[in-house]
Amino acid sequence: MVDTIHFAPSSASRLLQAADLVAFLHQRCQRKERDPHAQQANEDLWVRISGKVYHEMCWFPVPARSALSPDDR
């Protein structure tokens, strides 16, 4: 089964809002904050949700093998 990437406003879905929040917080935890209180707050929040995170990596979609031309295979 092949599907396309779908973009939607996060205000349309609580689940999408949650995914946005997790992605944002993950990004914030990857860099060093200037304010140690902000750093600690981010880390504390991440500890609370990190157990629910299934993947922490980027996804780079590639075309399906059948979509490639014979020269690209």
PEHU-V753443 format. One record per pair of residues at least 6 apart in sequence whose C-alpha atoms are under 7 Angstrom apart, sorted by the first residue. I is the first residue (numbers start at 1). GAP is how many residues later the second one is. D is the distance in whole Angstrom. If there is no record, write none. Layout:
I_GAP_D ; I_GAP_D
This chain:
10_6_5 ; 10_7_5 ; 11_6_7 ; 25_17_7 ; 25_21_7 ; 29_13_6 ; 29_14_7 ; 33_6_5
